[in-house]
Amino acid sequence: MKKRTLIFILSFIFFSNILWSQNYKKVDSIVLTYPEKYSSASKLSKRIASDFTNDFEKVRAIYTWIINNVAYDPKESGKFIYEYSNKNEYEKKEEKFNNKLSNRVISKGKAVCQGYATLFKKICDELNIKSKYVTGSAKTKIKDIGKRYYSNHAWNIILIGKKEYLLDVTWGSGTYSNHFNKKANYFYFLTDPNLFIEEHYPDYYENSILNKKITKVDFLNKPLIYNYDFKLVNPKSGIIKKSELKLIKFTFSTEEEVSYISYQMGRKHNKIRDFLFDNNKLEFEIDISEFPKEKELILYFNHKAIIGFKIEK
């Protein structure tokens, strides 16, 4: 009886996931027919409310519209600034600020993370979906590994039923390095908190929605993850010191097949010819003493960037 019950539960979860996946595809296809710009957040929220009844579908619609129609633009930073002398004044000015900012983002189609997250929350508010605007630290470059903690990013939490979920519409819209590279990315939609914490550390730790505690130091010292199909076992730290080790042994666990490994230090790519891949365990070594001046190491598996480390003396 217990075995049958377990099979039923697993089957229910499996088919529910398939159903949600199909629903999301339908949501995306509908939202992609929407106008590229709206004059206000309320107008987009009304359109979403008329097309969807389920909160998960509404949140997906908000996410899909924003990541496809808002471009990251650093010139948008600090467009609206306000001062206040007490709590009541702060609350009034904050609401006015959020309205002005969200309407600017949705009508202009450009923002920095503050604008992305503010617009997302504003539309959630219009749709009566509980959400939070979250600030914290994000790692985007290998240079960020080991640096002091500072708050430099914003994202969101939604509450559906009694469960919280994490989203980052800024990173979902593409990447920025000297210029914006638009590319819709659904990894940051309802992301597993255990993965989200690898790149995002909230100013208030309860917004990690994790039961386990990860310190700021541990977060800052972790390597930079590009691909979550491979779990790093060794080394634990994202900082590799030449003075302590020259020959670095790397170990990963994965269910992915690996046929080609290379690494980048500086501008040079080097192939790893000797590696062991057995029983979902991948092992190889790199002699970093051959690169006395390089400060960064990036590993590639099957020609895809997987993880980055900072090299120190």
Buried (B, 14 or more C-beta within 10 A) or exposed (E): EEEEEEEEEEEEEEEEEEEBEEBBEEBBEBBEEBEEEBEBBBBBBBBBBEBBEEBBBBBBBBBBBBBBBBBBBEEBEEBBEEEEEEEEEBEEBEEEBBBBBBBBBBBBBBBBBBBBBBBBBBBBBBBEBEBBBBBBBBBBEBEBBBEEEEEEBBBBBBBBEEEBBBBBBBBBBBEBEEEBEBEBEBEBBBBEBEBBBBBBBBEEBEBBBBEEEBEEEEBBBBBBBBBBEBEBEEBEBBBBEBEEEEEBEBBBEBEBEBEEBBBBBEEEEBEBEEBEBEEEEBBBEBEBEEBEEBBBBBBBBBEEBBBBBBBEE
